Amino acid sequence: MEPAPKSLRLAVALFGRTNSGKSTLLNRIAGQTVAITSPEPGTTTDCVEKAMELLPVGPILLIDTAGLDDPTRLGTERVAAARRIYDRADVILLVVPVGQWGEEEEGILRAAAERKIRVIPVVTFADQTPPDEAFLTMLREKTGLIPLLSDPDRDRLLTELRTRLLEAAPDDFVEPPPLLADLVGAGDTVLLIVPIDKQAPKGRLILPQVQTIRDALDLGALPLACRETEYRTALARLRTPPALVICDSQVVDLMVRETPPEVPCTTFSILFSRLKGDLAAYAEGARTIRRLRPDDRVLVAEGCTHHATNDDIGRVKIPRWLAEKAGGALQISVCAGRDYPADVSEYRLIVHCGGCMLNRRETLRRIELARAAGVPITNYGMAISECRGVFDRVMSPFDRR
């Protein structure tokens, strides 16, 4: 059985100074040696991740970071890598040795407050030197949560951690936006158009397709998948029209052309725009494509890293369609994975992928950065649909809710 992808796990990041006990805490929670521990400052270099199940919270992703006061030769790079974790953390474990508090800890609280991340204070070395009540009260007042003591007894530690995580988890993680729930119901047929091309992983479906099928099954709906070459046949064989048709954005022209006007249809990418991001913000960004002019700067942002093919959707097709819409060549920049620029003010538009490999927190942070810079942002599905002249049709299912 495939484990839950990282993008669907509660991202729990461990922050603190060097030698505050972050890696030891990670290993204790995980019940195994995940991170190397040492009294030598700067032992943690790259961020260490550990996926695990923690019921009743569910699947979580623990992320150990380098100390933010790292004095070593590579400390600046390590701290920069650690700070990038803020943008995808759902919850922060602020690891504080008994009696220690200063500007480093205050800085973590400020970064968390800016991003609206709840902070759970975790007191380490408490088994060696029990903390006094004044210290624990100070931590509770600063974070709003009862401090967690890093108990050597793993069972007691996990019991307390579960309670704190349930208190601190974002509301949209506990109850995320719907994928299909407000669009289809039990017994409804959902027809999925799934192209099998060079970019389709051999023997598998891509994550958005898998998640959509699973969501349909959870709702008691009837998912039916076909390639674009069999779409007309699949429609003709249905006794009743499907409640919803969903396609890969690259074949949106075909779907709109072949789908009866009374049948709602959209794309996987647009469905994910509200699950992972902000449907309204992306829609507003898509409408600005009509105002693009030759030589405008556009950022194409990919949430994953992959080997680009000759007809790559983000690096070849979308830039070509945008240029056709603008009436001339554009200046296209591409970023992949987590190499997202902190300053996006130089761009006229950002076109983001569906975000299936990013968690909701990181996607929303990217939208916030664009909004703060006054730069419109949209996603692949909406951008393609706008360029192909079918935007209103593929957005109509959301108007009917």
Secondary structure as UniProt FT lines:
FT   HELIX           6..8
FT   STRAND          10..16
FT   TURN            18..19
FT   HELIX           22..30
FT   TURN            41..42
FT   STRAND          48..54
FT   TURN            55..57
FT   STRAND          58..64
FT   TURN            68..69
FT   TURN            73..74
FT   HELIX           75..84
FT   HELIX           85..88
FT   STRAND          91..97
FT   TURN            98..99
FT   HELIX           103..115
FT   STRAND          118..124
FT   TURN            126..128
FT   HELIX           133..143
FT   STRAND          148..149
FT   HELIX           154..168
FT   HELIX           171..174
FT   TURN            181..183
FT   TURN            186..187
FT   STRAND          189..193
FT   TURN            198..199
FT   TURN            202..203
FT   HELIX           207..218
FT   TURN            219..220
FT   STRAND          222..226
FT   HELIX           228..230
FT   HELIX           231..237
FT   STRAND          244..247
FT   HELIX           249..251
FT   HELIX           252..258
FT   TURN            261..262
FT   STRAND          265..267
FT   HELIX           268..276
FT   HELIX           279..287
FT   HELIX           288..291
FT   TURN            294..295
FT   STRAND          297..301
FT   TURN            310..311
FT   HELIX           313..317
FT   HELIX           318..326
FT   STRAND          331..335
FT   TURN            337..338
FT   TURN            345..346
FT   STRAND          349..352
FT   TURN            356..357
FT   HELIX           360..373
FT   STRAND          377..379
FT   HELIX           380..387
FT   TURN            388..389
FT   HELIX           391..399
//
